[in-house]
Amino acid sequence: MKEYKVINWKMGLSNNNQKLEDTLNQYAREGWILRDIGETSTRIVFERDKNR
């Protein structure tokens, strides 16, 4: 079974790319796999196995 996490990315003016990279790496360390980044929105969807 899968579980999903949806976060809303808050776009900032400074260091936005670095903050996004840090956030993606943080979730990856927790076992989350990136499934979708909305092109016109600030939504990021992650997925992982629920029984890991």
mmCIF file as Biopython writes it, N, C-alpha, C and O atoms, coordinates in Angstrom:
data_model
#
loop_
_atom_site.group_PDB
_atom_site.id
_atom_site.type_symbol
_atom_site.label_atom_id
_atom_site.label_alt_id
_atom_site.label_comp_id
_atom_site.label_asym_id
_atom_site.label_entity_id
_atom_site.label_seq_id
_atom_site.pdbx_PDB_ins_code
_atom_site.Cartn_x
_atom_site.Cartn_y
_atom_site.Cartn_z
_atom_site.occupancy
_atom_site.B_iso_or_equiv
_atom_site.auth_seq_id
_atom_site.auth_asym_id
_atom_site.pdbx_PDB_model_num
ATOM 1   N N  . MET A ? 1  ? 0.846  -1.174 0.000   1.0 0.0 1  A 1 
ATOM 2   C CA . MET A ? 1  ? 0.000  0.000  0.000   1.0 0.0 1  A 1 
ATOM 3   C C  . MET A ? 1  ? 0.893  1.239  0.000   1.0 0.0 1  A 1 
ATOM 4   O O  . MET A ? 1  ? 1.955  1.256  0.623   1.0 0.0 1  A 1 
ATOM 5   N N  . LYS A ? 2  ? 0.453  2.249  -0.693  1.0 0.0 2  A 1 
ATOM 6   C CA . LYS A ? 2  ? 1.197  3.507  -0.804  1.0 0.0 2  A 1 
ATOM 7   C C  . LYS A ? 2  ? 0.572  4.570  0.091   1.0 0.0 2  A 1 
ATOM 8   O O  . LYS A ? 2  ? -0.616 4.528  0.410   1.0 0.0 2  A 1 
ATOM 9   N N  . GLU A ? 3  ? 1.401  5.511  0.478   1.0 0.0 3  A 1 
ATOM 10  C CA . GLU A ? 3  ? 0.896  6.708  1.156   1.0 0.0 3  A 1 
ATOM 11  C C  . GLU A ? 3  ? 1.471  7.907  0.427   1.0 0.0 3  A 1 
ATOM 12  O O  . GLU A ? 3  ? 2.527  7.824  -0.200  1.0 0.0 3  A 1 
ATOM 13  N N  . TYR A ? 4  ? 0.773  9.007  0.518   1.0 0.0 4  A 1 
ATOM 14  C CA . TYR A ? 4  ? 1.150  10.209 -0.218  1.0 0.0 4  A 1 
ATOM 15  C C  . TYR A ? 4  ? 1.231  11.403 0.717   1.0 0.0 4  A 1 
ATOM 16  O O  . TYR A ? 4  ? 0.541  11.478 1.734   1.0 0.0 4  A 1 
ATOM 17  N N  . LYS A ? 5  ? 2.095  12.333 0.340   1.0 0.0 5  A 1 
ATOM 18  C CA . LYS A ? 5  ? 2.235  13.586 1.081   1.0 0.0 5  A 1 
ATOM 19  C C  . LYS A ? 5  ? 2.187  14.705 0.051   1.0 0.0 5  A 1 
ATOM 20  O O  . LYS A ? 5  ? 2.887  14.658 -0.961  1.0 0.0 5  A 1 
ATOM 21  N N  . VAL A ? 6  ? 1.366  15.702 0.309   1.0 0.0 6  A 1 
ATOM 22  C CA . VAL A ? 6  ? 1.266  16.867 -0.563  1.0 0.0 6  A 1 
ATOM 23  C C  . VAL A ? 6  ? 1.699  18.076 0.252   1.0 0.0 6  A 1 
ATOM 24  O O  . VAL A ? 6  ? 1.179  18.330 1.338   1.0 0.0 6  A 1 
ATOM 25  N N  . ILE A ? 7  ? 2.659  18.816 -0.289  1.0 0.0 7  A 1 
ATOM 26  C CA . ILE A ? 7  ? 3.072  20.044 0.385   1.0 0.0 7  A 1 
ATOM 27  C C  . ILE A ? 7  ? 2.862  21.212 -0.570  1.0 0.0 7  A 1 
ATOM 28  O O  . ILE A ? 7  ? 2.905  21.055 -1.790  1.0 0.0 7  A 1 
ATOM 29  N N  . ASN A ? 8  ? 2.640  22.356 -0.003  1.0 0.0 8  A 1 
ATOM 30  C CA . ASN A ? 8  ? 2.542  23.588 -0.780  1.0 0.0 8  A 1 
ATOM 31  C C  . ASN A ? 8  ? 3.850  24.338 -0.631  1.0 0.0 8  A 1 
ATOM 32  O O  . ASN A ? 8  ? 4.259  24.708 0.469   1.0 0.0 8  A 1 
ATOM 33  N N  . TRP A ? 9  ? 4.496  24.552 -1.767  1.0 0.0 9  A 1 
ATOM 34  C CA . TRP A ? 9  ? 5.788  25.222 -1.767  1.0 0.0 9  A 1 
ATOM 35  C C  . TRP A ? 9  ? 5.579  26.721 -1.757  1.0 0.0 9  A 1 
ATOM 36  O O  . TRP A ? 9  ? 4.873  27.265 -2.605  1.0 0.0 9  A 1 
ATOM 37  N N  . LYS A ? 10 ? 6.193  27.384 -0.796  1.0 0.0 10 A 1 
ATOM 38  C CA . LYS A ? 10 ? 6.104  28.844 -0.702  1.0 0.0 10 A 1 
ATOM 39  C C  . LYS A ? 10 ? 7.280  29.443 -1.461  1.0 0.0 10 A 1 
ATOM 40  O O  . LYS A ? 10 ? 8.437  29.303 -1.064  1.0 0.0 10 A 1 
ATOM 41  N N  . MET A ? 11 ? 6.959  30.105 -2.546  1.0 0.0 11 A 1 
ATOM 42  C CA . MET A ? 11 ? 7.998  30.696 -3.378  1.0 0.0 11 A 1 
ATOM 43  C C  . MET A ? 11 ? 8.556  31.933 -2.688  1.0 0.0 11 A 1 
ATOM 44  O O  . MET A ? 11 ? 7.809  32.826 -2.288  1.0 0.0 11 A 1 
ATOM 45  N N  . GLY A ? 12 ? 9.862  31.972 -2.555  1.0 0.0 12 A 1 
ATOM 46  C CA . GLY A ? 12 ? 10.526 33.126 -1.970  1.0 0.0 12 A 1 
ATOM 47  C C  . GLY A ? 12 ? 11.364 33.826 -3.018  1.0 0.0 12 A 1 
ATOM 48  O O  . GLY A ? 12 ? 11.536 33.320 -4.127  1.0 0.0 12 A 1 
ATOM 49  N N  . LEU A ? 13 ? 11.871 34.954 -2.679  1.0 0.0 13 A 1 
ATOM 50  C CA . LEU A ? 13 ? 12.672 35.710 -3.640  1.0 0.0 13 A 1 
ATOM 51  C C  . LEU A ? 13 ? 14.147 35.350 -3.584  1.0 0.0 13 A 1 
ATOM 52  O O  . LEU A ? 13 ? 14.841 35.435 -4.597  1.0 0.0 13 A 1 
ATOM 53  N N  . SER A ? 14 ? 14.632 34.951 -2.423  1.0 0.0 14 A 1 
ATOM 54  C CA . SER A ? 14 ? 16.064 34.670 -2.314  1.0 0.0 14 A 1 
ATOM 55  C C  . SER A ? 14 ? 16.304 33.204 -1.989  1.0 0.0 14 A 1 
ATOM 56  O O  . SER A ? 14 ? 15.579 32.608 -1.193  1.0 0.0 14 A 1 
ATOM 57  N N  . ASN A ? 15 ? 17.326 32.628 -2.610  1.0 0.0 15 A 1 
ATOM 58  C CA . ASN A ? 15 ? 17.739 31.245 -2.390  1.0 0.0 15 A 1 
ATOM 59  C C  . ASN A ? 15 ? 16.613 30.241 -2.589  1.0 0.0 15 A 1 
ATOM 60  O O  . ASN A ? 15 ? 16.608 29.194 -1.940  1.0 0.0 15 A 1 
ATOM 61  N N  . ASN A ? 16 ? 15.664 30.530 -3.465  1.0 0.0 16 A 1 
ATOM 62  C CA . ASN A ? 16 ? 14.518 29.648 -3.660  1.0 0.0 16 A 1 
ATOM 63  C C  . ASN A ? 16 ? 14.941 28.274 -4.166  1.0 0.0 16 A 1 
ATOM 64  O O  . ASN A ? 16 ? 14.430 27.257 -3.695  1.0 0.0 16 A 1 
ATOM 65  N N  . ASN A ? 17 ? 15.878 28.234 -5.128  1.0 0.0 17 A 1 
ATOM 66  C CA . ASN A ? 17 ? 16.325 26.948 -5.655  1.0 0.0 17 A 1 
ATOM 67  C C  . ASN A ? 17 ? 17.024 26.116 -4.588  1.0 0.0 17 A 1 
ATOM 68  O O  . ASN A ? 17 ? 16.813 24.906 -4.518  1.0 0.0 17 A 1 
ATOM 69  N N  . GLN A ? 18 ? 17.836 26.733 -3.773  1.0 0.0 18 A 1 
ATOM 70  C CA . GLN A ? 18 ? 18.547 26.004 -2.718  1.0 0.0 18 A 1 
ATOM 71  C C  . GLN A ? 18 ? 17.561 25.482 -1.675  1.0 0.0 18 A 1 
ATOM 72  O O  . GLN A ? 18 ? 17.699 24.352 -1.206  1.0 0.0 18 A 1 
ATOM 73  N N  . LYS A ? 19 ? 16.576 26.288 -1.311  1.0 0.0 19 A 1 
ATOM 74  C CA . LYS A ? 19 ? 15.574 25.846 -0.334  1.0 0.0 19 A 1 
ATOM 75  C C  . LYS A ? 19 ? 14.753 24.688 -0.886  1.0 0.0 19 A 1 
ATOM 76  O O  . LYS A ? 19 ? 14.431 23.752 -0.153  1.0 0.0 19 A 1 
ATOM 77  N N  . LEU A ? 20 ? 14.410 24.741 -2.174  1.0 0.0 20 A 1 
ATOM 78  C CA . LEU A ? 20 ? 13.660 23.651 -2.797  1.0 0.0 20 A 1 
ATOM 79  C C  . LEU A ? 20 ? 14.496 22.378 -2.810  1.0 0.0 20 A 1 
ATOM 80  O O  . LEU A ? 20 ? 13.999 21.302 -2.477  1.0 0.0 20 A 1 
ATOM 81  N N  . GLU A ? 21 ? 15.748 22.495 -3.189  1.0 0.0 21 A 1 
ATOM 82  C CA . GLU A ? 21 ? 16.649 21.339 -3.200  1.0 0.0 21 A 1 
ATOM 83  C C  . GLU A ? 21 ? 16.788 20.739 -1.807  1.0 0.0 21 A 1 
ATOM 84  O O  . GLU A ? 21 ? 16.748 19.519 -1.654  1.0 0.0 21 A 1 
ATOM 85  N N  . ASP A ? 22 ? 16.948 21.569 -0.804  1.0 0.0 22 A 1 
ATOM 86  C CA . ASP A ? 22 ? 17.054 21.085 0.577   1.0 0.0 22 A 1 
ATOM 87  C C  . ASP A ? 22 ? 15.785 20.361 1.011   1.0 0.0 22 A 1 
ATOM 88  O O  . ASP A ? 22 ? 15.855 19.327 1.675   1.0 0.0 22 A 1 
ATOM 89  N N  . THR A ? 23 ? 14.625 20.903 0.637   1.0 0.0 23 A 1 
ATOM 90  C CA . THR A ? 23 ? 13.350 20.275 0.986   1.0 0.0 23 A 1 
ATOM 91  C C  . THR A ? 23 ? 13.205 18.923 0.301   1.0 0.0 23 A 1 
ATOM 92  O O  . THR A ? 23 ? 12.802 17.949 0.937   1.0 0.0 23 A 1 
ATOM 93  N N  . LEU A ? 24 ? 13.532 18.850 -0.996  1.0 0.0 24 A 1 
ATOM 94  C CA . LEU A ? 24 ? 13.439 17.584 -1.725  1.0 0.0 24 A 1 
ATOM 95  C C  . LEU A ? 24 ? 14.371 16.542 -1.131  1.0 0.0 24 A 1 
ATOM 96  O O  . LEU A ? 24 ? 13.994 15.379 -0.990  1.0 0.0 24 A 1 
ATOM 97  N N  . ASN A ? 25 ? 15.581 16.947 -0.783  1.0 0.0 25 A 1 
ATOM 98  C CA . ASN A ? 25 ? 16.535 16.012 -0.183  1.0 0.0 25 A 1 
ATOM 99  C C  . ASN A ? 25 ? 16.080 15.540 1.196   1.0 0.0 25 A 1 
ATOM 100 O O  . ASN A ? 25 ? 16.284 14.379 1.549   1.0 0.0 25 A 1 
ATOM 101 N N  . GLN A ? 26 ? 15.474 16.415 1.966   1.0 0.0 26 A 1 
ATOM 102 C CA . GLN A ? 26 ? 14.964 16.043 3.289   1.0 0.0 26 A 1 
ATOM 103 C C  . GLN A ? 26 ? 13.909 14.945 3.166   1.0 0.0 26 A 1 
ATOM 104 O O  . GLN A ? 26 ? 13.962 13.945 3.881   1.0 0.0 26 A 1 
ATOM 105 N N  . TYR A ? 27 ? 12.953 15.134 2.260   1.0 0.0 27 A 1 
ATOM 106 C CA . TYR A ? 27 ? 11.910 14.125 2.074   1.0 0.0 27 A 1 
ATOM 107 C C  . TYR A ? 27 ? 12.484 12.830 1.502   1.0 0.0 27 A 1 
ATOM 108 O O  . TYR A ? 27 ? 12.020 11.746 1.857   1.0 0.0 27 A 1 
ATOM 109 N N  . ALA A ? 28 ? 13.470 12.921 0.635   1.0 0.0 28 A 1 
ATOM 110 C CA . ALA A ? 28 ? 14.109 11.722 0.079   1.0 0.0 28 A 1 
ATOM 111 C C  . ALA A ? 28 ? 14.769 10.902 1.186   1.0 0.0 28 A 1 
ATOM 112 O O  . ALA A ? 28 ? 14.695 9.673  1.169   1.0 0.0 28 A 1 
ATOM 113 N N  . ARG A ? 29 ? 15.403 11.558 2.135   1.0 0.0 29 A 1 
ATOM 114 C CA . ARG A ? 29 ? 16.024 10.842 3.261   1.0 0.0 29 A 1 
ATOM 115 C C  . ARG A ? 29 ? 14.981 10.108 4.099   1.0 0.0 29 A 1 
ATOM 116 O O  . ARG A ? 29 ? 15.286 9.091  4.723   1.0 0.0 29 A 1 
ATOM 117 N N  . GLU A ? 30 ? 13.758 10.619 4.115   1.0 0.0 30 A 1 
ATOM 118 C CA . GLU A ? 30 ? 12.671 9.981  4.859   1.0 0.0 30 A 1 
ATOM 119 C C  . GLU A ? 30 ? 11.972 8.893  4.042   1.0 0.0 30 A 1 
ATOM 120 O O  . GLU A ? 30 ? 10.993 8.306  4.503   1.0 0.0 30 A 1 
ATOM 121 N N  . GLY A ? 31 ? 12.465 8.622  2.836   1.0 0.0 31 A 1 
ATOM 122 C CA . GLY A ? 31 ? 11.907 7.557  2.008   1.0 0.0 31 A 1 
ATOM 123 C C  . GLY A ? 31 ? 10.847 7.990  1.009   1.0 0.0 31 A 1 
ATOM 124 O O  . GLY A ? 31 ? 10.264 7.149  0.325   1.0 0.0 31 A 1 
ATOM 125 N N  . TRP A ? 32 ? 10.590 9.287  0.914   1.0 0.0 32 A 1 
ATOM 126 C CA . TRP A ? 32 ? 9.584  9.786  -0.019  1.0 0.0 32 A 1 
ATOM 127 C C  . TRP A ? 32 ? 10.178 9.885  -1.419  1.0 0.0 32 A 1 
ATOM 128 O O  . TRP A ? 32 ? 11.345 10.240 -1.583  1.0 0.0 32 A 1 
ATOM 129 N N  . ILE A ? 33 ? 9.362  9.567  -2.430  1.0 0.0 33 A 1 
ATOM 130 C CA . ILE A ? 33 ? 9.749  9.680  -3.832  1.0 0.0 33 A 1 
ATOM 131 C C  . ILE A ? 33 ? 8.907  10.788 -4.448  1.0 0.0 33 A 1 
ATOM 132 O O  . ILE A ? 33 ? 7.688  10.817 -4.283  1.0 0.0 33 A 1 
ATOM 133 N N  . LEU A ? 34 ? 9.557  11.686 -5.148  1.0 0.0 34 A 1 
ATOM 134 C CA . LEU A ? 34 ? 8.847  12.780 -5.812  1.0 0.0 34 A 1 
ATOM 135 C C  . LEU A ? 34 ? 7.976  12.216 -6.927  1.0 0.0 34 A 1 
ATOM 136 O O  . LEU A ? 34 ? 8.467  11.482 -7.784  1.0 0.0 34 A 1 
ATOM 137 N N  . ARG A ? 35 ? 6.698  12.550 -6.924  1.0 0.0 35 A 1 
ATOM 138 C CA . ARG A ? 35 ? 5.771  12.084 -7.957  1.0 0.0 35 A 1 
ATOM 139 C C  . ARG A ? 35 ? 5.315  13.205 -8.874  1.0 0.0 35 A 1 
ATOM 140 O O  . ARG A ? 35 ? 5.058  12.962 -10.053 1.0 0.0 35 A 1 
ATOM 141 N N  . ASP A ? 36 ? 5.207  14.423 -8.367  1.0 0.0 36 A 1 
ATOM 142 C CA . ASP A ? 36 ? 4.698  15.506 -9.208  1.0 0.0 36 A 1 
ATOM 143 C C  . ASP A ? 36 ? 5.054  16.859 -8.609  1.0 0.0 36 A 1 
ATOM 144 O O  . ASP A ? 36 ? 4.966  17.068 -7.400  1.0 0.0 36 A 1 
ATOM 145 N N  . ILE A ? 37 ? 5.454  17.762 -9.478  1.0 0.0 37 A 1 
ATOM 146 C CA . ILE A ? 37 ? 5.568  19.179 -9.116  1.0 0.0 37 A 1 
ATOM 147 C C  . ILE A ? 37 ? 4.668  19.919 -10.091 1.0 0.0 37 A 1 
ATOM 148 O O  . ILE A ? 37 ? 4.884  19.868 -11.302 1.0 0.0 37 A 1 
ATOM 149 N N  . GLY A ? 38 ? 3.668  20.602 -9.574  1.0 0.0 38 A 1 
ATOM 150 C CA . GLY A ? 38 ? 2.738  21.326 -10.430 1.0 0.0 38 A 1 
ATOM 151 C C  . GLY A ? 38 ? 3.440  22.436 -11.198 1.0 0.0 38 A 1 
ATOM 152 O O  . GLY A ? 38 ? 4.199  23.219 -10.626 1.0 0.0 38 A 1 
ATOM 153 N N  . GLU A ? 39 ? 3.180  22.493 -12.501 1.0 0.0 39 A 1 
ATOM 154 C CA . GLU A ? 39 ? 3.818  23.512 -13.332 1.0 0.0 39 A 1 
ATOM 155 C C  . GLU A ? 39 ? 3.315  24.913 -13.041 1.0 0.0 39 A 1 
ATOM 156 O O  . GLU A ? 39 ? 4.087  25.872 -13.022 1.0 0.0 39 A 1 
ATOM 157 N N  . THR A ? 40 ? 2.020  25.024 -12.817 1.0 0.0 40 A 1 
ATOM 158 C CA . THR A ? 40 ? 1.450  26.356 -12.607 1.0 0.0 40 A 1 
ATOM 159 C C  . THR A ? 40 ? 1.055  26.589 -11.158 1.0 0.0 40 A 1 
ATOM 160 O O  . THR A ? 40 ? 0.562  27.660 -10.805 1.0 0.0 40 A 1 
ATOM 161 N N  . SER A ? 41 ? 1.274  25.585 -10.326 1.0 0.0 41 A 1 
ATOM 162 C CA . SER A ? 41 ? 0.945  25.766 -8.912  1.0 0.0 41 A 1 
ATOM 163 C C  . SER A ? 41 ? 2.186  25.498 -8.075  1.0 0.0 41 A 1 
ATOM 164 O O  . SER A ? 41 ? 3.261  25.225 -8.609  1.0 0.0 41 A 1 
ATOM 165 N N  . THR A ? 42 ? 2.033  25.576 -6.802  1.0 0.0 42 A 1 
ATOM 166 C CA . THR A ? 42 ? 3.163  25.372 -5.906  1.0 0.0 42 A 1 
ATOM 167 C C  . THR A ? 42 ? 3.015  24.062 -5.141  1.0 0.0 42 A 1 
ATOM 168 O O  . THR A ? 42 ? 3.529  23.920 -4.032  1.0 0.0 42 A 1 
ATOM 169 N N  . ARG A ? 43 ? 2.307  23.106 -5.744  1.0 0.0 43 A 1 
ATOM 170 C CA . ARG A ? 43 ? 2.040  21.833 -5.089  1.0 0.0 43 A 1 
ATOM 171 C C  . ARG A ? 43 ? 3.106  20.803 -5.461  1.0 0.0 43 A 1 
ATOM 172 O O  . ARG A ? 43 ? 3.471  20.671 -6.629  1.0 0.0 43 A 1 
ATOM 173 N N  . ILE A ? 44 ? 3.605  20.069 -4.448  1.0 0.0 44 A 1 
ATOM 174 C CA . ILE A ? 44 ? 4.566  18.996 -4.648  1.0 0.0 44 A 1 
ATOM 175 C C  . ILE A ? 44 ? 3.969  17.732 -4.033  1.0 0.0 44 A 1 
ATOM 176 O O  . ILE A ? 44 ? 3.515  17.744 -2.889  1.0 0.0 44 A 1 
ATOM 177 N N  . VAL A ? 45 ? 3.972  16.647 -4.799  1.0 0.0 45 A 1 
ATOM 178 C CA . VAL A ? 45 ? 3.400  15.383 -4.336  1.0 0.0 45 A 1 
ATOM 179 C C  . VAL A ? 45 ? 4.516  14.352 -4.192  1.0 0.0 45 A 1 
ATOM 180 O O  . VAL A ? 45 ? 5.318  14.152 -5.105  1.0 0.0 45 A 1 
ATOM 181 N N  . PHE A ? 46 ? 4.554  13.698 -3.024  1.0 0.0 46 A 1 
ATOM 182 C CA . PHE A ? 46 ? 5.507  12.641 -2.739  1.0 0.0 46 A 1 
ATOM 183 C C  . PHE A ? 46 ? 4.754  11.343 -2.486  1.0 0.0 46 A 1 
ATOM 184 O O  . PHE A ? 46 ? 3.583  11.355 -2.107  1.0 0.0 46 A 1 
ATOM 185 N N  . GLU A ? 47 ? 5.448  10.210 -2.702  1.0 0.0 47 A 1 
ATOM 186 C CA . GLU A ? 47 ? 4.856  8.898  -2.484  1.0 0.0 47 A 1 
ATOM 187 C C  . GLU A ? 47 ? 5.894  7.993  -1.807  1.0 0.0 47 A 1 
ATOM 188 O O  . GLU A ? 47 ? 7.096  8.137  -2.032  1.0 0.0 47 A 1 
ATOM 189 N N  . ARG A ? 48 ? 5.411  7.057  -0.973  1.0 0.0 48 A 1 
ATOM 190 C CA . ARG A ? 48 ? 6.293  6.030  -0.417  1.0 0.0 48 A 1 
ATOM 191 C C  . ARG A ? 48 ? 5.433  4.840  0.001   1.0 0.0 48 A 1 
ATOM 192 O O  . ARG A ? 48 ? 4.215  4.957  0.140   1.0 0.0 48 A 1 
ATOM 193 N N  . ASP A ? 49 ? 6.079  3.703  0.198   1.0 0.0 49 A 1 
ATOM 194 C CA . ASP A ? 49 ? 5.383  2.515  0.683   1.0 0.0 49 A 1 
ATOM 195 C C  . ASP A ? 49 ? 4.999  2.739  2.144   1.0 0.0 49 A 1 
ATOM 196 O O  . ASP A ? 49 ? 5.819  3.163  2.959   1.0 0.0 49 A 1 
ATOM 197 N N  . LYS A ? 50 ? 3.749  2.449  2.454   1.0 0.0 50 A 1 
ATOM 198 C CA . LYS A ? 50 ? 3.255  2.672  3.818   1.0 0.0 50 A 1 
ATOM 199 C C  . LYS A ? 50 ? 3.878  1.694  4.808   1.0 0.0 50 A 1 
ATOM 200 O O  . LYS A ? 50 ? 4.167  2.071  5.944   1.0 0.0 50 A 1 
ATOM 201 N N  . ASN A ? 51 ? 4.087  0.458  4.402   1.0 0.0 51 A 1 
ATOM 202 C CA . ASN A ? 51 ? 4.641  -0.564 5.283   1.0 0.0 51 A 1 
ATOM 203 C C  . ASN A ? 51 ? 6.116  -0.790 4.966   1.0 0.0 51 A 1 
ATOM 204 O O  . ASN A ? 51 ? 6.492  -1.868 4.507   1.0 0.0 51 A 1 
ATOM 205 N N  . ARG A ? 52 ? 6.948  0.213  5.207   1.0 0.0 52 A 1 
ATOM 206 C CA . ARG A ? 52 ? 8.360  0.079  4.883   1.0 0.0 52 A 1 
ATOM 207 C C  . ARG A ? 52 ? 9.153  -0.394 6.053   1.0 0.0 52 A 1 
ATOM 208 O O  . ARG A ? 52 ? 10.368 -0.561 5.949   1.0 0.0 52 A 1 
#
